[in-house]
Amino acid sequence: MNADFTNQTALITGAGQGIGFAIAQALARQGATILLNDYDEALAHKAAETIRQAGGNCQAYPGDVSDVDFIRQMVRAAVDLFGSVDIAIANAGITVFGDIFTTTPDAFQQIVNVNLRGSFFLAQAAASQMREQRKGGSVLFMSSVVGHQAHPGLPVYSMTKAGLEMLAKQLVIDFSPLGITVNAIAPGATLTERTLDDPTYIPIWSRITPMGRPATVEDIANAALFLVSPASRHITGQSLVVDGGWTSISPPPV
């Protein structure tokens, strides 16, 4: 998608690789200044350097987004470095597989802390800054098709992703008077560093996805850029599924 993000600062969590990194690259190419977060410090710095080498303006800010104090420090750092926060993308998330009988309290809490707590308090901190700036902004959550369709082994992860979509709806009440849009993207099967480790991933998901292939990270990044751009300024509280049609028929990956 072509859009001008010049003079806008985007804060993106979990962006050291995969979907978050693709979004950061795409926004940087369109003129945005990027504060790039990842839990893995080396990965965050490598990703930011890659964007800078391509001509973008990007600084790494590694750390744990389940830590609310860290989130607030990160938002302040974006303002100190770049002058504003105009776009906040809560991309960081973790997946732990296991059915309800094998899920431990520690695993449950870890997923909820990153996926829900981290996203909620990033939205809070970023929108508070946007309110001070008095020029609106955009908040984007990263959901999943499993927030719409049950999938084996993901009861907690699915719950958090469905929760993010409801959060996007709920925050319309608080954010709309401030000119802040809030939406979610629900990616389906997507080719990332993690999924490409599985040699069966492409054949299985190509067979069961109506469009005949899994998504690329660029497919998801294109949707993200639309939802944080002026082209979607009247779209808020919505969840955009990007899955090649999988949720329409929902065959299991077997």
KEKE-3310 file (N, C-alpha, C; in steps of 0.2 Angstrom, whole numbers, plus 5000, padded with zeros to 4 digits):
npx = (5004:5003:5006:5008:5018:5026:5033:5027:5027:5029:5027:5031:5028:5037:5044:5056:5057:5048:5030:5029:5041:5040:5030:5036:5046:5039:5032:5042:5048:5038:5040:5038:5044:5052:5050:5057:5052:5058:5058:5070:5085:5097:5090:5081:5090:5097:5087:5083:5094:5095:5084:5088:5099:5093:5088:5079:5072:5075:5075:5080:5072:5073:5065:5053:5037:5027:5028:5022:5028:5039:5033:5028:5039:5045:5036:5038:5051:5050:5044:5054:5064:5059:5048:5035:5021:5012:5007:5003:5007:5002:5010:5017:5017:5014:5014:5009:5007:4995:4982:4968:4969:4982:4988:4997:4997:5007:5011:4998:4998:5009:5006:4994:4999:5008:5001:4988:4989:5001:4997:4985:4990:5000:4991:4985:4995:5000:4989:4986:4997:4994:4983:4987:4994:4985:4981:4975:4977:4983:4979:4983:4979:4986:4978:4971:4966:4962:4956:4943:4940:4939:4954:4965:4974:4976:4970:4971:4979:4970:4959:4965:4967:4954:4950:4957:4951:4938:4943:4947:4935:4929:4937:4934:4925:4932:4942:4938:4932:4944:4950:4956:4959:4955:4959:4960:4970:4968:4978:4979:4986:5003:5019:5033:5048:5047:5036:5042:5051:5045:5043:5031:5023:5020:5015:5003:4995:4994:4986:4974:4970:4959:4964:4975:4988:4998:4998:5010:5022:5021:5009:5001:5007:5003:4989:4990:4996:4986:4976:4981:4982:4978:4968:4959:4952:4939:4936:4935:4936:4936:4939:4950:4951:4964:4967:4967:4954:4952:4945:4932:4929:4936:4945:4953:4971:4977)
npy = (4994:5011:5025:5041:5043:5052:5062:5055:5045:5029:5016:5000:4984:4968:4967:4962:4952:4943:4946:4958:4965:4966:4975:4986:4989:4992:5003:5012:5013:5021:5033:5034:5037:5025:5017:5002:4988:4973:4958:4951:4957:4958:4954:4965:4976:4972:4971:4985:4991:4985:4991:5005:5004:5002:5015:5020:5028:5022:5016:5005:4998:4987:4976:4970:4968:4964:4971:4984:4996:4997:4998:5011:5018:5016:5023:5036:5037:5036:5049:5057:5054:5056:5065:5063:5051:5043:5032:5016:5000:4985:4972:4961:4945:4929:4911:4896:4879:4867:4857:4861:4853:4851:4863:4874:4885:4894:4895:4899:4912:4918:4919:4927:4939:4944:4944:4950:4959:4966:4972:4979:4989:4995:5002:5010:5019:5024:5030:5039:5048:5052:5059:5070:5076:5080:5078:5066:5049:5032:5015:4999:4982:4965:4951:4935:4922:4911:4918:4918:4905:4889:4880:4866:4864:4877:4884:4895:4905:4907:4913:4925:4931:4933:4941:4953:4958:4961:4971:4981:4985:4990:5001:5010:5018:5027:5032:5037:5051:5057:5057:5045:5030:5013:4997:4979:4966:4950:4938:4924:4908:4911:4914:4914:4916:4907:4898:4893:4884:4872:4859:4854:4864:4874:4865:4859:4871:4877:4868:4868:4881:4892:4902:4896:4896:4900:4916:4929:4939:4951:4952:4954:4965:4975:4976:4981:4993:5000:5001:5009:5021:5037:5033:5024:5032:5032:5020:5010:5001:4988:4972:4965:4951:4942:4930:4922:4916:4906:4905:4905:4892:4884:4871:4858:4859:4845)
npz = (5000:4996:5005:5014:5027:5033:5045:5055:5070:5073:5085:5088:5094:5098:5086:5080:5071:5058:5057:5063:5061:5047:5046:5052:5042:5031:5035:5038:5025:5019:5025:5039:5056:5066:5082:5087:5095:5104:5113:5113:5113:5105:5093:5091:5089:5078:5068:5068:5063:5050:5044:5045:5036:5024:5022:5031:5046:5061:5078:5090:5104:5115:5126:5139:5136:5144:5156:5164:5168:5160:5147:5148:5150:5137:5128:5133:5129:5115:5112:5117:5109:5096:5096:5096:5097:5086:5080:5086:5088:5093:5093:5099:5105:5112:5109:5117:5116:5120:5128:5138:5149:5151:5153:5162:5177:5177:5163:5158:5164:5158:5144:5145:5151:5141:5129:5132:5143:5140:5127:5131:5140:5132:5123:5132:5137:5125:5119:5129:5127:5114:5117:5123:5113:5104:5091:5086:5081:5079:5085:5084:5086:5086:5082:5079:5068:5076:5086:5081:5076:5083:5088:5088:5104:5108:5118:5128:5121:5110:5117:5122:5110:5105:5115:5112:5101:5106:5114:5106:5101:5112:5116:5107:5113:5122:5114:5102:5103:5104:5092:5089:5080:5083:5080:5074:5068:5061:5057:5047:5043:5041:5033:5042:5051:5061:5058:5046:5050:5050:5040:5034:5034:5023:5013:5019:5023:5011:5004:5012:5012:5004:4995:4991:4996:5011:5020:5016:5026:5021:5016:5028:5033:5023:5026:5039:5037:5029:5039:5049:5042:5034:5025:5031:5040:5045:5050:5063:5078:5073:5066:5055:5045:5038:5029:5018:5015:5024:5036:5032:5028:5036:5037:5047:5051:5045)
capx = (5000:5006:5003:5013:5018:5031:5032:5023:5031:5026:5029:5029:5031:5038:5045:5062:5057:5041:5025:5031:5047:5038:5026:5041:5050:5034:5030:5048:5048:5033:5042:5037:5050:5050:5053:5056:5053:5057:5061:5077:5089:5101:5086:5079:5095:5098:5081:5083:5100:5092:5079:5092:5103:5088:5086:5073:5074:5072:5078:5078:5070:5071:5062:5047:5030:5022:5030:5019:5033:5043:5029:5027:5046:5045:5032:5041:5057:5048:5043:5060:5068:5056:5044:5027:5018:5006:5004:5005:5005:5004:5011:5021:5013:5017:5010:5011:5003:4993:4975:4966:4971:4990:4990:4999:4995:5012:5010:4992:4999:5014:5002:4990:5003:5011:4996:4983:4992:5005:4993:4981:4994:5003:4986:4983:5001:5001:4983:4987:5002:4991:4978:4991:4997:4979:4980:4973:4982:4980:4981:4982:4981:4987:4974:4972:4960:4960:4951:4937:4938:4943:4960:4967:4980:4977:4964:4973:4981:4964:4956:4968:4966:4947:4949:4960:4946:4933:4946:4947:4928:4927:4941:4931:4921:4937:4947:4934:4932:4951:4952:4961:4956:4958:4957:4964:4971:4968:4981:4979:4993:5008:5026:5037:5054:5045:5032:5046:5055:5041:5043:5025:5018:5018:5010:4997:4991:4992:4980:4968:4968:4955:4968:4980:4994:4998:5000:5017:5022:5020:5001:4999:5009:4999:4983:4992:4997:4979:4972:4984:4983:4972:4963:4954:4951:4932:4936:4937:4933:4935:4944:4951:4954:4968:4968:4966:4948:4952:4940:4926:4928:4940:4947:4959:4978:4980)
capy = (5000:5018:5031:5045:5043:5057:5066:5051:5040:5022:5012:4993:4979:4962:4968:4960:4948:4941:4951:4965:4968:4968:4981:4991:4990:4995:5010:5016:5015:5026:5039:5035:5035:5019:5014:4995:4984:4966:4955:4949:4963:4957:4954:4971:4980:4969:4973:4992:4992:4983:4997:5011:5003:5003:5022:5022:5030:5017:5015:4999:4999:4981:4975:4965:4972:4963:4975:4991:5002:4997:5001:5018:5021:5016:5028:5042:5037:5038:5056:5060:5053:5058:5071:5061:5044:5044:5025:5011:4993:4980:4965:4956:4940:4922:4905:4890:4874:4862:4857:4863:4848:4851:4870:4876:4892:4899:4896:4903:4919:4921:4921:4933:4945:4947:4945:4955:4965:4971:4976:4984:4995:4999:5006:5015:5023:5027:5035:5045:5053:5055:5064:5076:5079:5083:5077:5060:5044:5025:5010:4992:4975:4959:4946:4929:4918:4907:4921:4917:4898:4885:4876:4861:4865:4884:4887:4901:4909:4909:4917:4931:4935:4935:4947:4959:4960:4965:4977:4986:4988:4994:5007:5015:5023:5031:5034:5041:5058:5060:5056:5040:5024:5007:4991:4973:4962:4943:4934:4917:4905:4916:4912:4918:4912:4901:4893:4890:4878:4866:4857:4852:4870:4876:4860:4859:4877:4878:4864:4870:4888:4893:4905:4891:4898:4904:4923:4931:4944:4957:4953:4956:4972:4979:4977:4985:5000:5003:5002:5015:5026:5041:5030:5021:5036:5031:5013:5009:4995:4983:4967:4963:4944:4941:4922:4918:4913:4900:4905:4904:4885:4881:4864:4858:4857:4838)
capz = (5000:4996:5009:5016:5034:5034:5051:5060:5074:5075:5090:5086:5098:5095:5079:5078:5065:5056:5055:5066:5057:5040:5046:5053:5036:5026:5037:5036:5018:5018:5028:5046:5060:5070:5088:5086:5101:5104:5119:5111:5112:5099:5087:5090:5086:5071:5064:5067:5059:5043:5042:5044:5030:5019:5022:5036:5052:5066:5084:5094:5111:5117:5133:5140:5135:5149:5161:5162:5169:5154:5142:5149:5148:5130:5125:5134:5125:5108:5112:5118:5103:5089:5097:5096:5096:5081:5078:5091:5085:5099:5089:5103:5107:5112:5109:5120:5114:5125:5129:5145:5155:5152:5154:5169:5179:5174:5156:5157:5166:5154:5138:5146:5152:5135:5124:5134:5148:5136:5122:5134:5143:5127:5121:5137:5137:5118:5118:5133:5124:5108:5119:5125:5107:5101:5084:5084:5080:5077:5089:5081:5089:5082:5084:5075:5065:5081:5089:5077:5075:5088:5085:5094:5107:5109:5122:5131:5115:5107:5122:5122:5103:5104:5119:5109:5096:5110:5117:5100:5100:5119:5116:5103:5117:5125:5109:5096:5104:5103:5085:5088:5078:5086:5076:5075:5062:5063:5052:5047:5042:5039:5033:5046:5053:5066:5054:5040:5053:5050:5033:5032:5035:5017:5009:5022:5023:5004:5003:5015:5011:4998:4990:4988:4999:5017:5019:5018:5031:5017:5015:5034:5033:5019:5029:5044:5034:5028:5045:5052:5037:5033:5021:5035:5046:5047:5052:5070:5082:5068:5065:5048:5045:5033:5030:5011:5015:5028:5041:5029:5028:5042:5038:5051:5047:5046)
cpx = (5004:5003:5009:5013:5024:5029:5028:5028:5027:5030:5027:5032:5032:5040:5052:5063:5049:5037:5027:5036:5045:5034:5031:5044:5045:5032:5036:5049:5043:5034:5041:5044:5048:5054:5052:5057:5054:5060:5068:5081:5093:5096:5083:5084:5097:5093:5081:5089:5098:5088:5083:5096:5099:5086:5081:5076:5071:5077:5076:5077:5068:5069:5056:5041:5025:5023:5027:5024:5037:5039:5029:5034:5047:5042:5035:5048:5055:5047:5049:5065:5066:5050:5036:5027:5012:5003:5007:5002:5007:5004:5014:5015:5017:5012:5013:5005:5001:4986:4974:4968:4979:4992:4991:4997:5001:5012:5004:4994:5004:5010:4998:4994:5006:5005:4991:4985:4996:5001:4988:4985:4998:4997:4985:4989:5001:4995:4984:4992:4998:4986:4981:4993:4991:4978:4978:4979:4979:4983:4979:4984:4982:4983:4976:4966:4958:4956:4944:4935:4943:4949:4963:4974:4981:4972:4966:4975:4974:4960:4958:4967:4959:4946:4952:4955:4940:4936:4946:4940:4927:4931:4938:4927:4926:4941:4944:4934:4939:4954:4957:4957:4959:4955:4961:4964:4971:4971:4979:4986:4997:5015:5030:5043:5052:5041:5037:5050:5051:5040:5036:5020:5015:5013:5004:4993:4990:4986:4974:4966:4965:4959:4974:4987:4993:5000:5008:5016:5020:5012:4998:5001:5005:4992:4984:4992:4990:4976:4975:4985:4977:4966:4958:4952:4944:4931:4939:4933:4932:4941:4944:4955:4958:4971:4967:4959:4947:4946:4933:4924:4931:4942:4953:4966:4980:4981)
cpy = (5006:5023:5034:5045:5048:5061:5062:5046:5034:5018:5005:4988:4972:4962:4966:4955:4946:4946:4958:4968:4970:4974:4987:4993:4994:5002:5014:5018:5020:5032:5039:5034:5030:5018:5007:4991:4977:4964:4953:4955:4963:4957:4961:4976:4978:4972:4981:4994:4990:4989:5003:5010:5003:5010:5024:5024:5026:5017:5009:5001:4992:4981:4971:4969:4970:4967:4982:4996:5002:5000:5009:5022:5021:5021:5035:5042:5039:5046:5059:5060:5057:5063:5069:5053:5045:5037:5020:5004:4988:4973:4960:4951:4933:4917:4899:4885:4869:4863:4860:4859:4849:4858:4872:4883:4896:4900:4900:4911:4922:4923:4927:4939:4948:4949:4951:4961:4969:4975:4981:4990:4999:5004:5012:5021:5027:5032:5040:5050:5056:5060:5071:5080:5083:5083:5070:5055:5037:5020:5003:4986:4970:4953:4940:4926:4913:4911:4921:4910:4894:4881:4872:4864:4872:4887:4894:4907:4912:4914:4924:4935:4937:4941:4953:4962:4964:4971:4982:4989:4992:5000:5012:5021:5028:5035:5039:5049:5062:5060:5050:5034:5018:5001:4985:4970:4955:4939:4927:4914:4909:4913:4917:4913:4906:4896:4889:4884:4872:4864:4856:4858:4872:4871:4860:4865:4879:4874:4866:4877:4890:4897:4902:4892:4901:4911:4924:4937:4951:4958:4956:4964:4977:4981:4982:4992:5003:5005:5008:5021:5031:5038:5026:5025:5035:5024:5012:5004:4989:4978:4964:4956:4944:4934:4918:4914:4907:4899:4904:4896:4881:4874:4864:4856:4850:4835)
cpz = (5000:5000:5012:5024:5037:5041:5056:5063:5075:5080:5089:5091:5095:5087:5076:5072:5063:5054:5057:5062:5050:5040:5048:5046:5031:5029:5036:5029:5016:5022:5036:5050:5065:5076:5088:5093:5100:5111:5119:5109:5106:5092:5086:5087:5079:5066:5063:5062:5051:5040:5041:5037:5024:5018:5027:5042:5058:5072:5087:5101:5114:5125:5133:5141:5140:5156:5160:5163:5162:5148:5142:5148:5140:5126:5127:5130:5117:5107:5113:5112:5097:5090:5098:5096:5092:5080:5084:5089:5090:5095:5093:5105:5108:5112:5113:5119:5120:5127:5136:5150:5156:5153:5161:5171:5177:5167:5154:5158:5161:5147:5139:5147:5146:5130:5126:5138:5144:5131:5126:5137:5138:5124:5126:5137:5130:5117:5123:5130:5118:5111:5121:5118:5103:5094:5081:5084:5079:5082:5085:5085:5084:5085:5080:5073:5071:5086:5087:5077:5080:5084:5090:5097:5109:5113:5125:5126:5112:5111:5122:5115:5102:5109:5116:5104:5100:5113:5112:5100:5107:5119:5111:5107:5120:5119:5104:5097:5104:5096:5084:5086:5082:5082:5077:5068:5064:5057:5053:5046:5038:5039:5037:5048:5057:5062:5048:5043:5052:5042:5030:5032:5028:5013:5013:5022:5016:5002:5006:5015:5005:4993:4988:4991:5006:5015:5019:5023:5027:5017:5022:5035:5029:5022:5035:5042:5032:5034:5050:5048:5037:5029:5025:5041:5049:5049:5059:5074:5078:5068:5058:5048:5038:5032:5023:5011:5020:5033:5038:5028:5033:5043:5043:5048:5049:5039)
residu = (MET:ASN:ALA:ASP:PHE:THR:ASN:GLN:THR:ALA:LEU:ILE:THR:GLY:ALA:GLY:GLN:GLY:ILE:GLY:PHE:ALA:ILE:ALA:GLN:ALA:LEU:ALA:ARG:GLN:GLY:ALA:THR:ILE:LEU:LEU:ASN:ASP:TYR:ASP:GLU:ALA:LEU:ALA:HIS:LYS:ALA:ALA:GLU:THR:ILE:ARG:GLN:ALA:GLY:GLY:ASN:CYS:GLN:ALA:TYR:PRO:GLY:ASP:VAL:SER:ASP:VAL:ASP:PHE:ILE:ARG:GLN:MET:VAL:ARG:ALA:ALA:VAL:ASP:LEU:PHE:GLY:SER:VAL:ASP:ILE:ALA:ILE:ALA:ASN:ALA:GLY:ILE:THR:VAL:PHE:GLY:ASP:ILE:PHE:THR:THR:THR:PRO:ASP:ALA:PHE:GLN:GLN:ILE:VAL:ASN:VAL:ASN:LEU:ARG:GLY:SER:PHE:PHE:LEU:ALA:GLN:ALA:ALA:ALA:SER:GLN:MET:ARG:GLU:GLN:ARG:LYS:GLY:GLY:SER:VAL:LEU:PHE:MET:SER:SER:VAL:VAL:GLY:HIS:GLN:ALA:HIS:PRO:GLY:LEU:PRO:VAL:TYR:SER:MET:THR:LYS:ALA:GLY:LEU:GLU:MET:LEU:ALA:LYS:GLN:LEU:VAL:ILE:ASP:PHE:SER:PRO:LEU:GLY:ILE:THR:VAL:ASN:ALA:ILE:ALA:PRO:GLY:ALA:THR:LEU:THR:GLU:ARG:THR:LEU:ASP:ASP:PRO:THR:TYR:ILE:PRO:ILE:TRP:SER:ARG:ILE:THR:PRO:MET:GLY:ARG:PRO:ALA:THR:VAL:GLU:ASP:ILE:ALA:ASN:ALA:ALA:LEU:PHE:LEU:VAL:SER:PRO:ALA:SER:ARG:HIS:ILE:THR:GLY:GLN:SER:LEU:VAL:VAL:ASP:GLY:GLY:TRP:THR:SER:ILE:SER:PRO:PRO:PRO:VAL)
# end
